[in-house]
Structure formats: structure tokens, C-alpha cells
């Protein structure tokens, strides 16, 4: 079967960041001791890594230079960086060391317990030999972090990269990034400590100053770099050694920048607009500030604008759980700057929706899906034929995945819908493949909608891999009685909230034709009502129709309410293939329709023949592939033919 692939880019980069890359395990319980955390969320982490991702989300072309372990977490980092658009050419895999780990908690607005597991970790094994001059030459700027000046080998690697950048006329950014524990100056359990004075650390950090064009740090970090706990004195000591733009982060007070001589007061520097947002989690806010500041500075915008970008990005991240996942997109930043927001920013449904929809994984401009998530239909088929059992259906669904893989040959435009009852083994196999994966949550045929698994649907989804798109079929007509609508709405809202809480995408499938007449406005009315609930499905799965007015109304309803919606896929309703081909031709002119997710038209007859023993496994795989190919080819011909025309 085809394997997932990650590739580095080869184009021009705005900046390369160098240094820490690891895993953050964030305690999910808020307000307690780290000792009492019962579960943790896994995120990509490490200050330069967070900044690279934050910059990419803001439209910068970023790359990362680091080492990761040849382990599961190292592979996760590489994959996550690639998904975020960060160039991974400079990410080396170290087969001898493990990927770094940090465990973090949110105790209160001032206390954030943090433990680093970085003994002989991969990123601290970076050496000068890992610095590829050709990779550095592709970038206009390089960011170094203070942690990677704390040991001789990583210092040598950082210095080589910096000298290469300066020699080619590029700019050097220095994130002071002072963590005393990583210099051996604090006990290992006190990873959150921010300042311990040390003349040795000050001397080491100052060695890089003559090369710098931009230096960014908190007041405590300015103190260690300047060798004084008087901020102005420290800034003047730094200024004696560099002409770089100096930026001092001041938390809720924003930041102040010094392009020239240090004035008599911090307030006399260049100040960008600050944002009084309630602090939920300070971890990662500095990395977000750096990403925002760089978005302005690297594009040669005024320092005041760069400060404002940095302050805004930091304010957004302090309102959220996690570091890299909380980083703002460019559209999100612009919306934030133009609006008025609640002090508890994370309670803004509008901003959270924009954040979610502009930072989702991957792009799916086309999607051709074999929907074989059926359960009751296979029960009926076994009963009708008098042959087969659950184990046989499990085998058949594994064959269906083989058919998709043989046809697709790694093309991510293909996908599968598989269930957890008959399709569990196939879902496990699909984890290693590059295809879109959807999975049903509804009890087959239920109306009002009911969910499989736990009474708490969120608990059910916590067991699902995060790349499984949650599919829910709802038999919903806008003229249903009020009680039916209220019960269905309540369930849809529960599911949508659970999907966001567990970081799953949500596909809402609507079938209206079985419970009332359908005209050109029927589905658009349902869609408007769902959005009125505050529910924003990532995907819609809708009945095919040859009515162009219906498609126009449907597309307009979605784009009016959610211009970032992933799109629509057509369902099949067990229609003859000729009817589906006509439906495909009618839908292809509408850009929001991305393809189809069709099942029984493709598999029903093949499954019956296979269960009766009329064809073997290879015959079933071939027949399934042929049927899927007919629809996929028809879709692409209709869509691409229209675009060519």
C-alpha cells in the first residue's frame, strides 16, 4: 500500500528558524496541580518551531533547521510542519536520540508548571555539519534562539548558520529565549523559572550580538542579555555591542522597540498598540509575538506596525490552550485588529470559528470517496442472501480499502468512509495511507438522530484518531414538526461542540427527500437553519440533483454564512450509475462541490457476488476499483472540462 510522504520545498524562504523542536503535552484540566492532571493534549512545540508555524500561518515562507528523533514523535513533527507549510528540508532525523518533550499545565493566570525532558535529546545534538549552506542560502533571514547557545556543539551550529546568513547579505534575528533550567541554573522541576542571573550565560549570549539585526526578549531576558536587572541599563549594555533593533516584550503592556539610542524611559521607545485580553495561558505567547512582529519587519513595514502585529498575535495566543495550534492565521489577525472583542477572548465564537476554519489540516480541492460505512445495509444483505457473517463483512471492507489504494496509488484526492463496527481493521490500515478518512457517528436510520457509543458523544470521539472526519447522516426536512426539529437541532449542536472539543472535522449529511417534498430552496433552508444554530460543518454531504437552481441556492447559502467551508460532496442514495453521472454533470459547475462520497452504487452488487462465492478477493478488488474509477473519471472530466471551457 502507498505510504504517507513528506517533502521539503525548494523555493525562496523569508526566514529559517533554528533550534528547539519537540512535543508539548498540555494538561487538559485547568486550575489544578500538574500532579493532578488526568489527561494531556499533544501538540508540536519548541520556541523556534512555534515561530516557524506562526509565521507560516501569517503568510511568511518559513523553514526550520533542527534535529528530531527517529521516533513516532519525530515523525509527527515532520508531518505537522509539512501540513502547516513549513519547509522541512533542514529537519534532520537523529536515529540515536529521542525527540524532546515538555509537560505543561495551567494552574492560574500567573502559574504555569513546566517540566522539560531534554536529556541528550535530538535537537540539542545539532552540529555545524548539519548546517547546509544551500538551505541557508534560500532564506532572507535566520532566527536563532538562546537555548541553542547553551552547549558548545549547538553554539557552533548556530554560529555557522548565522555567519552564512550574514555573508550572503541576509538578516539575523535573535530570540533571547532564556530558560534557566536549560542552562543548568534551576532545578529540573522548575522549568517555568524565567530568570536566574549568570555572568557566564550573559557572556555566551553576547557573543552573537555583533551579527544581529533584530533582538527580541522579555524584560527578564533583556536582563540576562545585558547583564543587569535594571532594564534600561541592560538595554544600554546591549546597545554598546550591537546596532540591532531591540524589542522588549512587556506582557499585558505590549512591547517597546528601540531602533537607536536607548532613551531615559522605556515609554520613550517605539510603542505598538496593546490589547487588554484576559490571560489564560502565557506559554507560547512570546513565540506568537515573534511571528507577528516578523510578519511586519520582514515585509519592511513600520516598526509601529510590526509591534502591533506582534502584540495582537500574543494576545490571541494567551487566550487559548496550547502554543503552535493557537497561532493566528493572517485573516484571523486582520479580523482581530479591525474588531472589538470580549476581555475573555476565547469566548468569542466568531473568532474561534475563524481560527478553526483558517488553520485546518490540508487542502481538499477534489474528493472522490468510496463510502462503505454502511452497517444496517450489510446486515440486510447477509439476511437476504443467507450467507456471510460479521467477519466476512470485515474482510470485504478491507478489500474495499485495497481497491481504493490500488486505484489511487497515493493520490490524496481519494478517500474512504468506514465504520468502527465492520470497518475497524480497515480503519487501522488506512492510518498509514494518504487518503481522506471519514467515519459515521449516527445510529443507522435513527430519527431523531442518535449517536453510537457513549451517551456523551464527546467521550466517544476522544477514542477516534484526530484525522477521522466525523460524519453524521440526519434525515432532516425544514417542514418537520417543531418537536422533531428541536430534538434534531439539540443533537446536532451537541455533536458539533464535541467535534471542536476533540479537534475533529465534522461532515453533516442531510437527506430531506425521504420526509417531504423537495424544491430548489429546500436544502438551502436547512443549511441556513443549521448556521443559525451556530453550527459550522467543515463539510456538507448532500443529495444529488439536476436542478441548477437548487445547487445555486445551496452554494449561496453556504458561502454567505461560511466562506471557509471545506465544501460539498454528493451522496449516492443507491442510485443507478447513469443517474449519478447525470448528478455529477449537474453539480460540476458549482465550485463548492468538491466531489462525491458514494457507496452502494459502487459496492452492493460486488459484495453480493463476493458473498455468494461468484468472485474471489482479487475479483472483488478489481470490480470495486472499476466502479469507483467510472465515477472518479466522470467527476474529473466534468469539473476540469468546465474549467477548461
C-alpha positions, 0 to 999 in steps of 0.5 A: 500500500502507498505510504504517507510522504513528506517533502521539503520545498525548494523555493525562496524562504523569508526566514529559517528558524533554528533550534528547539523542536519537540512535543508539548503535552498540555494538561487538559484540566485547568486550575489544578496541580500538574500532579493532578492532571488526568489527561494531556493534549499533544501538540508540536512545540519548541520556541523556534518551531512555534515561530516557524508555524506562526509565521507560516500561518501569517503568510511568511515562507518559513523553514526550520533547521533542527534535529528530531528523533527517529521516533513516532514523535519525530515523525509527527513533527515532520508531518505537522510542519509539512501540513502547516507549510513549513519547509522541512528540508533542514529537519534532520532525523537523529536515529540515536536520540529521542525527540524532546518533550515538555509537560505543561499545565495551567494552574492560574493566570500567573502559574504555569508548571513546566517540566522539560525532558531534554536529556541528550535529546535530538535537537540539542545534538545539532552540529555545524555539519548539519548546517547546509549552506544551500538551505541557508542560502534560500532564506532572507533571514535566520532566527536563532534562539538562546537555548541553542547557545547553551552547549558548545556543539549547538553554539557552533551550529548556530554560529555557522548558520548565522555567519552564512546568513550574514555573508550572503547579505541576509538578516539575523534575528535573535530570540533571547529565549532564556530558560534557566533550567536549560542552562543548568541554573534551576532545578529540573522541576522548575522549568517555568523559572524565567530568570536566574542571573549568570555572568557566564550565560550573559557572556555566551549570549553576547557573543552573537550580538555583533551579527544581529539585526533584530533582538527580541526578549522579555524584560527578564531576558533583556536582563540576562542579555545585558547583564543587569536587572535594571532594564534600561541599563541592560538595554544600554549594555546591549546597545554598546555591542550591537546596532540591532533593533531591540524589542522588549516584550512587556506582557499585558503592556505590549512591547517597546522597540528601540531602533537607536539610542536607548532613551531615559524611559522605556515609554520613550521607545517605539510603542505598538498598540496593546490589547487588554485580553484576559490571560489564560495561558502565557506559554507560547505567547512570546513565540506568537509575538515573534511571528507577528512582529516578523510578519511586519519587519520582514515585509519592511513595514513600520516598526509601529506596525510590526509591534502591533502585529506582534502584540495582537498575535500574543494576545490571541495566543494567551487566550487559548490552550496550547502554543503552535495550534493557537497561532493566528492565521493572517485573516484571523489577525486582520479580523482581530485588529479591525474588531472589538472583542470580549476581555475573555477572548476565547469566548468569542465564537466568531473568532474561534470559528475563524481560527478553526476554519483558517488553520485546518489540516490540508487542502481538499480541492477534489474528493472522490470517496468510496463510502462503505460505512454502511452497517444496517445495509450489510446486515440486510444483505447477509439476511437476504442472501443467507450467507456471510457473517460479521467477519466476512463483512470485515474482510470485504471492507478491507478489500474495499480499502485495497481497491481504493489504494490500488486505484489511487496509488497515493493520490490524496484526492481519494478517500474512504468512509468506514465504520468502527463496527465492520470497518475497524481493521480497515480503519487501522490500515488506512492510518498509514495511507494518504487518503481522506478518512471519514467515519459515521457517528449516527445510529443507522436510520435513527430519527431523531438522530442518535449517536453510537457509543457513549451517551456523551458523544464527546467521550466517544470521539476522544477514542477516534484518531484526530484525522477521522472526519466525523460524519453524521447522516440526519434525515432532516426536512425544514417542514418537520414538526417543531418537536422533531426539529428541536430534538434534531437541532439539540443533537446536532449542536451537541455533536458539533461542540464535541467535534471542536472539543476533540479537534475533529472535522465534522461532515453533516449529511442531510437527506430531506427527500425521504420526509417531504417534498423537495424544491430548489430552496429546500436544502438551502433552508436547512443549511441556513437553519443549521448556521443559525444554530451556530453550527459550522460543518467543515463539510456538507454531504448532500443529495444529488440533483439536476436542478441548477437552481437548487445547487445555486441556492445551496452554494449561496447559502453556504458561502454567505454564512461560511466562506471557509467551508471545506465544501460539498460532496454528493451522496449516492442514495443507491442510485443507478450509475447513469443517474449519478453521472447525470448528478455529477454533470449537474453539480460540476459547475458549482465550485463548492462541490468538491466531489462525491462520497458514494457507496452502494452504487459502487459496492452492493452488487460486488459484495453480493457476488463476493458473498455468494462465492461468484468472485474471489478477493482479487475479483472483488478488488478489481470490480470495486476499483472499476466502479469507483474509477467510472465515477472518479473519471466522470467527476474529473472530466466534468469539473476540469472540462468546465474549467477548461471551457 
